[in-house]
Amino acid sequence: AREVYQLVSDEVHAIVKEQYGLPNDEVLPQLAAEGIRFLKRADWNAEQRDWIRDFFFREVMPVITPIGLDPSHPFPRVLNKSLNFAVELEGRDAFGRSSGAAIVQAPRVLPRVIRLPRELGESEYSFVFLSSILHEFVHELFAGMKVLGCYQFRVTRNSDLFVDEEEVKNLRAKIQGELPQRHFGDAVRLEVANSCSEAMTQFLLGQFNLTETDLYRVAGPVNLVRLMQVPDWVLRQDLKFQPFTPGLPKALHKSQSVFDGIRSGDILLHHPYQSFNPVIELLEQSAVDPQVVAIKMTVYRTGTDSVLMQSLLRAAQSGKEVTVVVELMARFDEEANIGWATKLEEVGAHVVYGVFGYKVH
């Protein structure tokens, strides 16, 4: 198992290196050539710096709480995949305490990418990272002390739910009890900025009981997924893929309802190339059709705002026999599934909780 783990680790380290090489060497330079720039601190002019400084004091500083590490303030519990900053300090704080390090946790409510006003940018679209802002102004959080270094880091924790479904009488209650602890499972990976000092890196590895194999030095934001919001802010259709519109089977083109199409023959839907709307329409029509007396289906994953589940609720409320098999161990969707299952039970639906051994997507 150790040999396999080492092989996987080597491969993933290479993938992460390539992952950060793509934006740094290809994507960001090409975006800059199109007037879409991500400004580093060295690129800020005086007006931009003043605006960013005001943003820090107005939007960032009120919602963050630095934690100085000393005998009375141990290392904090760091949430799974949350953005944090390790700060190296010199001197004494306002209370006369000498602390060589501090942790600054960035709340999830703060945006990771901030767009500058158009009039301040030398290009049409100018963005700065929250990490750059904190690096620049982190000294404002530690009055009287000297900041020697500030490094972003993120820890990934084991998010498996340890539930033996054969030993538990009430599986739903057991899973509900396990969910709050998911964000504090054992650490399995540590990502740090590639500029992080060796002393701070070793300190963080020790805090999370990890080794060099579990360490990933990254050349950029520790969570590249937060860049997904940027295309919505940039009104440049010439730089975007054309949106894909799923089609409909021929049998449903002329049908007034999905039931009419089904009466003519079986219909196979091929997702995502064909639309999922016929499935939703079938349930919506079933919920109000007086000839429908029962609905039986399996639910594996649901969203927090599910049209499909709303239709099932309406069907049960109207007196139809609704039976739903709900997957309790749909990874990271357990809470949503349990919430919908509870609502279904409240309106009289019959809910069967299951842990599916095999899943077909």
N, C-alpha and C positions, 0 to 999 in steps of 0.2 A: 504493500500500500504506500509506503514511503517513497519507493522508486517511481510509482505511477504519479504520486502527488508532485514530485520534483519535475517530472516530464511535463505535466500540465502547467506547473508554475513557470517553467522556462518558456513554454509556448505563449502563455498569457502575457508575460512580461514583454515579449517581442511584439505581440498584437497591440498592447497599450502604447509602446514606443511608436509604432506605425500610426496608431490612432491620433496621437498628438502631432505627428509629423505632417499629416494631411492638412489640418487647419493652419498650422504655423508656416509651412513651406509652400502651400498651394492655394487654399481657399481664401485666407485672410489677405494675402497680397493681391489676388485677383479681385476681391471685393474692394480693396482700397483703390485699385485702378478704375473701378466703376463708381467712385464717390461714396463708398460705404466703409467707414474707418472705425477701428477699435483702438482708441487712443491709449498709449502707455503713459505713465506719469511723466516721463521725460518729454513727451510730445505736447503736454498741456501748455497753452499760452496763459498770460496773466488773467485775462477775462474768464477763460474756462476754469482756471484754478479757483478764482473767487466764487464762481457759481457752484463748483463742486464742494468747496469748503462750506458754503451756506447750506447745501444739500446735506452734508454730513451732520452739521449741528441741528438742522431742522428735522430730518427724517431718520437718521441712523443713530446718533448718539442717545436720544431719549429711550430707545428700545433695547439697547445692549447693556449688559452688566459684566464688566471685567472681573475675573476671579483671580486674585493673587494667591499663589501657592506658597503656603507656609504651614507650620505644624497645626495651626487652628483652622486652616482652610485646605483640606486635601484635594486631590485631583477630582474634578467634577465627573458626574455620569454623563457621558457623551452619547447623544442619540445616534442611532444607526443612520449613516450616510448624511449626517448634518454637516454644514460648513462651520469650521472652527479655525481659530488662529492661535498659534503658540507664540508668545511674546517673551523675548529675553530682555531682562531689565537690570539696571544698575542703580544703586542708591536706596533711599528710604521713602516710603509713601507718606501721605498726609498724617498718618497716625504714628509715624516713627518706626514702622515695621520694615525690615529689610527682606525683600523677596526677589529672588533671582529670576523668577518666571511667573507668567500669568497666562490664563486661558480666556479668550474672548469668543463667545458663542454667537454666531449670526442667526437670529430668528428666521424661521422659514418665511415669515411674512415679508421680509425685505427682498426686493428684486435683486437678482444677481447681475443683471445688465441694465444700465441706465442710459437713456437717450438724452443727449444734450440738446438744448434749444437750437433751432436752425440758425438763428442769427449769431450763435457763438461758434459754430463749426466752420472750418475752412472747406469742408465738403458738404454735400447734401445731407448725408446721414453720418452722425458722429456718436459713438457709444463709448462708455467706460464700464469696466467691471467693478462690482462692489468690492472685490478683493483689492483692487488698486486704490480705491478710496480709503479703505481701512488701513492699508499699508502707509498711505500718505499722512493720515491724521490720527493714527493710533496713539501717538504721544499725548494727544489731548485727554486721553482716558487715564493717564498716569502722571498727575501733577507732581512736580518735584523730582521725578525719576527720569533716567535716561534710557531710551529704548535702543537696545543694541541690535535687535533683529525681530522681524515679524514674519511668520510663516503660516500659510494656510495648510490645513490638513483635514482629512476625512477618514473615518473608520467605518468599515463594513462589518456588520455583525451577523452571526448565524441566526436566520429568521425562521428556521424550522420550528413547528409546534410539536412538542414531544408529548404525544397523546397515544396511548395504546387503546384503540377502539374496542378491542376484545375484552379489556379489563374494566372499562368504564360503562356504568349503567346509563348515565345521562351524558351523551357525547356532546350535545350542544352546550350544556352548562360548563363542561370541562374546557371546551375550546374558548368559550367566552372568558373563562378565568385565565387562560393562557395568553390571550391577545394583548393585554396591557404590558406584558413582559417582553413582547417580540422585539421592541426597539433596544432592549438591553441584553440581548444574547451575547454569547462569547464572541470576541473580535476574531475575524479571520483575515482581514486585509487592512493595511494602513497606507493611505495615499498622502504624500507630502509634496510641497513645492520643491522643485529641483534645486532651489537656492537654500533650502533648510540646512542649518549647520549640523555637523556630525554629532555634536553634543546634544542638541535638541532632538535629533532623530533617534538617537539611542535612548534618550529619556522617554520619548513617546512609545517606542517599541516596548520598553520595560513596563510602562503603565498599562499597556494592553496585552502584555504577556505574549508578544509576537517576536518573530525572528526576522533576519534579513530576507529570507525567502518570501515573507509576507509583505515586504515593503515595496511600494511603487512610487518612484520619483516622477513627477509629471511636470511638463513644460507648459503650464497654462492653468485655467480653472480646473478644480478637482471634479467638477460636475459639468461636463460638456452638454448634457441634456438641456440645461437651462438656456442654451443658445437657440433652442427650437422656437422660442417666441419671436426671435428677431425677424424672420421672413414676414410675419404679420404686420410688422411696423414699417417695412420697406415696400413702398408702392412702385415696384419695378417688375411688371409682368414679364418683361423680356428676359429676366434672369431666373424665372421660375418655371418649373415643369407645368405643362398644361394639365389642368385638373381632369381626372378620369371619372366619367359618369358610368356607373354600372348599368348594364342592359336588363331587359326583361325577356323571358321566354316568349316565343310566338303565341303560345296558348293563352297568354294573359293579355296580349295586346288589345284584343277585341272584346274581352270578357267584362261584363259589368261588375262582377265580383270574383273573388278567388274561388268561391264555391262553384261558380259556373265553369271556370277553367278546369277544375278538378273533375267535374262530371264528364268532361270530354275525354279525360284520360289522365294518367299520372304525369306529374311535373317534377323534373329534376332541376334544382337550383344549384348553380356552380359559383360559389362565393370565392373571392370578392368580385369576380368578373361580372356576375349577375347580382342584381339588387337583392338586399335582405327585406325590402319593403313588403313583398308578398307575404312573408311570414308574419310580419306585424299586422298587416291588413287582415290576414286570416284570423288572428286572435281578436282583433278589434271587432270584426264582423261577428265572430262566434259569441263574443260577450253580450251582444244585443240581439242576436237572432233567436227568436222564440223556439225555433225547431232544434236548436242545439241544447241538449240536456246535460251533457258532461264534457269536460275537457281534462285530458290527462297528458302530462308532459314532464320531461326532465329538464332541470335547470342546473347548469354547471357554473357559469359566471354571469353576474349581473352588475350593472352600474348603479350608482346611488340615485340616478334619475332615469329609471328604466320604463320606457313606454310599454314594453312587453309585460312587465309585472303589474303595471297599472291596469292593463286589460284583464289580467287574471283576477285582480281584486274586484273589478267591476262585475265580472262574471260570477264570482262567489257571492257578492252582495245582491245580485239579482236572483239568487236562488239556484244557480246551476251547480252541479256536482263537479267540484274542481279538486283534482288530485295532482300534487306536484312532488316529485322526488328532487330534493335539494342536496347538492354536494356541499358537505361541511368543510372539506379540506381543499377547496379551490384556493391555491396559494395566493395570499395577499388580498383575496376577495372574501375571506371567511366572514368578516364583520358585516359586509354588505349583504351577503347571502342570509346570514342569521337574521338581520334586520327585516328583510323582505319575508322570510319564512314566518317570523313572528306576526307581521301584519296580515299575512294570509290566514294564519290560524285564528286571528282575532275576528275575521269576517266569515269564518265557518269552513274554510278550505281544509282539506286533509293533506297534511304535509308529512312526507316520509324523509327522514334524514339518512343520508348515505355517505359512504366513503368509497368512491369508485376505484376499483383496481386498475381498470383500463379506460383510457379516454381517447376518443376519436374526434379530431377537429376537422 
